[in-house]
Amino acid sequence: MVNQMRDRLKKRHGFSVAEVGHLQDKSRAIMTVVMVSNDAKNIQSALDSATFQLEQWSEAIIENRSMEIFRPVEDKDDTLGFF
């Protein structure tokens, strides 16, 4: 089931997905889902859509979800960096 969820997220939404917890348990997982975009609203919309679709799948229960947005910032050397 976990593999199917991961594959759906990759195929239907273009997310990069990594399992980062409960690796030995095939019935549950902690996943990190990543998407790169220049539009935070686009990312939020894609995440909302993916969450809704996974919740409709009767075998999936999403216990928690969070989103962090990292924006590039200019440093003193005039190169882009991340904070």
Backbone as JSON Lines, residues from 0, in Angstrom:
{"i":0,"aa":"M","n":[0.81,-1.19,0.0],"ca":[0.0,0.0,0.0],"c":[0.86,1.26,0.0]}
{"i":1,"aa":"V","n":[1.92,1.28,0.78],"ca":[2.79,2.45,0.86],"c":[3.44,2.72,-0.5]}
{"i":2,"aa":"N","n":[3.88,1.66,-1.15],"ca":[4.5,1.84,-2.48],"c":[3.5,2.41,-3.48]}
{"i":3,"aa":"Q","n":[2.25,1.97,-3.4],"ca":[1.23,2.48,-4.31],"c":[0.97,3.96,-4.08]}
{"i":4,"aa":"M","n":[0.95,4.37,-2.82],"ca":[0.75,5.78,-2.51],"c":[1.91,6.61,-3.04]}
{"i":5,"aa":"R","n":[3.11,6.15,-2.81],"ca":[4.3,6.85,-3.28],"c":[4.28,6.98,-4.8]}
{"i":6,"aa":"D","n":[3.95,5.89,-5.48],"ca":[3.91,5.91,-6.94],"c":[2.83,6.84,-7.47]}
{"i":7,"aa":"R","n":[1.68,6.87,-6.81],"ca":[0.6,7.79,-7.23],"c":[1.04,9.24,-7.12]}
{"i":8,"aa":"L","n":[1.69,9.58,-6.02],"ca":[2.14,10.95,-5.82],"c":[3.15,11.36,-6.89]}
{"i":9,"aa":"K","n":[4.03,10.46,-7.23],"ca":[5.03,10.76,-8.26],"c":[4.4,10.9,-9.64]}
{"i":10,"aa":"K","n":[3.56,9.93,-9.99],"ca":[3.02,9.89,-11.35],"c":[1.97,10.97,-11.6]}
{"i":11,"aa":"R","n":[1.04,11.14,-10.7],"ca":[-0.08,12.05,-10.93],"c":[0.22,13.51,-10.63]}
{"i":12,"aa":"H","n":[1.18,13.75,-9.75],"ca":[1.41,15.12,-9.31],"c":[2.83,15.61,-9.55]}
{"i":13,"aa":"G","n":[3.73,14.73,-9.93],"ca":[5.1,15.14,-10.21],"c":[5.92,15.44,-8.96]}
{"i":14,"aa":"F","n":[5.48,14.94,-7.81],"ca":[6.24,15.15,-6.59],"c":[7.45,14.23,-6.54]}
{"i":15,"aa":"S","n":[8.47,14.66,-5.83],"ca":[9.54,13.76,-5.41],"c":[9.12,13.27,-4.04]}
{"i":16,"aa":"V","n":[9.23,11.96,-3.8],"ca":[8.72,11.37,-2.57],"c":[9.8,10.49,-1.94]}
{"i":17,"aa":"A","n":[10.0,10.66,-0.63],"ca":[10.93,9.81,0.11],"c":[10.24,9.3,1.36]}
{"i":18,"aa":"E","n":[10.4,8.03,1.63],"ca":[9.91,7.45,2.88],"c":[10.97,7.7,3.93]}
{"i":19,"aa":"V","n":[10.6,8.37,5.03],"ca":[11.58,8.76,6.03],"c":[11.29,8.19,7.42]}
{"i":20,"aa":"G","n":[10.22,7.4,7.55],"ca":[9.9,6.81,8.84],"c":[9.08,5.55,8.68]}
{"i":21,"aa":"H","n":[9.15,4.65,9.67],"ca":[8.44,3.37,9.67],"c":[8.85,2.53,8.44]}
{"i":22,"aa":"L","n":[10.12,2.51,8.14],"ca":[10.59,1.86,6.92],"c":[10.37,0.36,6.9]}
{"i":23,"aa":"Q","n":[10.29,-0.27,8.04],"ca":[10.09,-1.72,8.09],"c":[8.62,-2.11,8.12]}
{"i":24,"aa":"D","n":[7.75,-1.15,8.32],"ca":[6.31,-1.41,8.4],"c":[5.67,-1.14,7.04]}
{"i":25,"aa":"K","n":[5.15,-2.16,6.41],"ca":[4.57,-2.02,5.07],"c":[3.16,-1.44,5.07]}
{"i":26,"aa":"S","n":[2.56,-1.26,6.25],"ca":[1.19,-0.76,6.31],"c":[1.11,0.72,6.66]}
{"i":27,"aa":"R","n":[2.23,1.35,7.02],"ca":[2.21,2.78,7.31],"c":[3.56,3.39,6.99]}
{"i":28,"aa":"A","n":[3.58,4.7,6.86],"ca":[4.82,5.36,6.48],"c":[4.79,6.82,6.88]}
{"i":29,"aa":"I","n":[5.96,7.36,7.03],"ca":[6.14,8.81,7.09],"c":[6.85,9.16,5.8]}
{"i":30,"aa":"M","n":[6.23,10.06,5.03],"ca":[6.78,10.42,3.73],"c":[7.1,11.9,3.69]}
{"i":31,"aa":"T","n":[8.14,12.23,2.98],"ca":[8.46,13.61,2.66],"c":[8.16,13.79,1.18]}
{"i":32,"aa":"V","n":[7.35,14.79,0.89],"ca":[6.93,15.07,-0.48],"c":[7.49,16.44,-0.86]}
{"i":33,"aa":"V","n":[8.18,16.5,-2.0],"ca":[8.84,17.73,-2.4],"c":[8.41,18.13,-3.8]}
{"i":34,"aa":"M","n":[8.21,19.42,-3.98],"ca":[7.89,19.98,-5.29],"c":[8.61,21.31,-5.4]}
{"i":35,"aa":"V","n":[9.16,21.58,-6.56],"ca":[9.85,22.85,-6.79],"c":[9.01,23.67,-7.75]}
{"i":36,"aa":"S","n":[8.78,24.92,-7.37],"ca":[7.99,25.82,-8.21],"c":[8.34,27.25,-7.84]}
{"i":37,"aa":"N","n":[8.05,28.16,-8.74],"ca":[8.25,29.57,-8.41],"c":[6.96,30.2,-7.9]}
{"i":38,"aa":"D","n":[5.96,29.38,-7.61],"ca":[4.66,29.87,-7.18],"c":[4.16,29.04,-6.0]}
{"i":39,"aa":"A","n":[4.13,29.64,-4.82],"ca":[3.7,28.93,-3.61],"c":[2.25,28.47,-3.72]}
{"i":40,"aa":"K","n":[1.41,29.24,-4.38],"ca":[0.0,28.85,-4.55],"c":[-0.11,27.59,-5.39]}
{"i":41,"aa":"N","n":[0.76,27.43,-6.38],"ca":[0.78,26.22,-7.2],"c":[1.13,25.0,-6.35]}
{"i":42,"aa":"I","n":[2.1,25.15,-5.5],"ca":[2.5,24.04,-4.62],"c":[1.36,23.7,-3.66]}
{"i":43,"aa":"Q","n":[0.76,24.72,-3.05],"ca":[-0.35,24.49,-2.12],"c":[-1.5,23.78,-2.81]}
{"i":44,"aa":"S","n":[-1.83,24.21,-4.01],"ca":[-2.92,23.59,-4.77],"c":[-2.62,22.13,-5.09]}
{"i":45,"aa":"A","n":[-1.4,21.85,-5.52],"ca":[-1.01,20.47,-5.84],"c":[-1.04,19.59,-4.6]}
{"i":46,"aa":"L","n":[-0.57,20.12,-3.47],"ca":[-0.59,19.35,-2.23],"c":[-2.02,19.09,-1.76]}
{"i":47,"aa":"D","n":[-2.87,20.1,-1.85],"ca":[-4.27,19.92,-1.48],"c":[-4.95,18.87,-2.35]}
{"i":48,"aa":"S","n":[-4.68,18.92,-3.65],"ca":[-5.27,17.95,-4.58],"c":[-4.79,16.53,-4.27]}
{"i":49,"aa":"A","n":[-3.5,16.39,-4.03],"ca":[-2.95,15.06,-3.72],"c":[-3.52,14.53,-2.41]}
{"i":50,"aa":"T","n":[-3.63,15.38,-1.42],"ca":[-4.19,14.97,-0.13],"c":[-5.63,14.51,-0.29]}
{"i":51,"aa":"F","n":[-6.42,15.28,-1.01],"ca":[-7.82,14.92,-1.24],"c":[-7.93,13.57,-1.94]}
{"i":52,"aa":"Q","n":[-7.13,13.37,-2.99],"ca":[-7.19,12.11,-3.74],"c":[-6.77,10.93,-2.88]}
{"i":53,"aa":"L","n":[-5.74,11.09,-2.07],"ca":[-5.3,10.0,-1.2],"c":[-6.33,9.71,-0.12]}
{"i":54,"aa":"E","n":[-6.99,10.74,0.4],"ca":[-8.04,10.52,1.41],"c":[-9.23,9.78,0.83]}
{"i":55,"aa":"Q","n":[-9.49,9.94,-0.47],"ca":[-10.6,9.24,-1.11],"c":[-10.3,7.75,-1.29]}
{"i":56,"aa":"W","n":[-9.03,7.42,-1.27],"ca":[-8.61,6.04,-1.36],"c":[-8.87,5.41,0.0]}
{"i":57,"aa":"S","n":[-9.8,4.5,0.1],"ca":[-10.29,4.01,1.39],"c":[-9.21,3.4,2.28]}
{"i":58,"aa":"E","n":[-8.12,2.98,1.7],"ca":[-7.07,2.35,2.5],"c":[-6.1,3.37,3.11]}
{"i":59,"aa":"A","n":[-6.2,4.62,2.72],"ca":[-5.25,5.63,3.19],"c":[-5.85,6.51,4.27]}
{"i":60,"aa":"I","n":[-5.09,6.72,5.32],"ca":[-5.45,7.66,6.38],"c":[-4.28,8.61,6.53]}
{"i":61,"aa":"I","n":[-4.55,9.88,6.34],"ca":[-3.5,10.89,6.5],"c":[-3.66,11.48,7.89]}
{"i":62,"aa":"E","n":[-2.69,11.22,8.75],"ca":[-2.78,11.68,10.13],"c":[-2.3,13.11,10.3]}
{"i":63,"aa":"N","n":[-1.34,13.52,9.49],"ca":[-0.76,14.84,9.66],"c":[-0.14,15.27,8.34]}
{"i":64,"aa":"R","n":[-0.15,16.57,8.11],"ca":[0.53,17.1,6.94],"c":[0.97,18.51,7.27]}
{"i":65,"aa":"S","n":[2.1,18.88,6.75],"ca":[2.6,20.25,6.95],"c":[3.36,20.67,5.7]}
{"i":66,"aa":"M","n":[3.52,21.97,5.55],"ca":[4.21,22.48,4.38],"c":[5.18,23.57,4.82]}
{"i":67,"aa":"E","n":[6.38,23.52,4.27],"ca":[7.37,24.56,4.47],"c":[7.79,25.07,3.1]}
{"i":68,"aa":"I","n":[7.93,26.37,3.0],"ca":[8.38,26.96,1.75],"c":[9.73,27.6,1.99]}
{"i":69,"aa":"F","n":[10.7,27.23,1.18],"ca":[12.04,27.79,1.27],"c":[12.23,28.7,0.06]}
{"i":70,"aa":"R","n":[12.56,29.92,0.32],"ca":[12.76,30.9,-0.75],"c":[14.25,31.26,-0.84]}
{"i":71,"aa":"P","n":[14.75,31.42,-2.05],"ca":[16.15,31.85,-2.18],"c":[16.31,33.28,-1.68]}
{"i":72,"aa":"V","n":[17.44,33.55,-1.07],"ca":[17.75,34.91,-0.62],"c":[19.14,35.28,-1.13]}
{"i":73,"aa":"E","n":[19.35,36.54,-1.34],"ca":[20.66,36.99,-1.78],"c":[21.56,37.16,-0.57]}
{"i":74,"aa":"D","n":[22.8,36.69,-0.7],"ca":[23.75,36.9,0.38],"c":[24.68,38.06,0.01]}
{"i":75,"aa":"K","n":[25.66,38.33,0.85],"ca":[26.56,39.46,0.62],"c":[27.36,39.36,-0.66]}
{"i":76,"aa":"D","n":[27.64,38.15,-1.1],"ca":[28.46,37.95,-2.3],"c":[27.65,38.01,-3.59]}
{"i":77,"aa":"D","n":[26.38,38.4,-3.48],"ca":[25.52,38.52,-4.64],"c":[25.21,37.17,-5.3]}
{"i":78,"aa":"T","n":[25.34,36.08,-4.58],"ca":[24.96,34.77,-5.09],"c":[23.73,34.31,-4.34]}
{"i":79,"aa":"L","n":[22.99,33.44,-4.93],"ca":[21.78,32.96,-4.25],"c":[22.13,31.89,-3.24]}
{"i":80,"aa":"G","n":[21.48,31.95,-2.11],"ca":[21.66,30.94,-1.07],"c":[20.32,30.66,-0.43]}
{"i":81,"aa":"F","n":[20.27,29.7,0.44],"ca":[19.04,29.35,1.12],"c":[19.27,29.47,2.62]}
{"i":82,"aa":"F","n":[18.23,29.86,3.32],"ca":[18.34,29.98,4.77],"c":[17.69,28.84,5.45]}
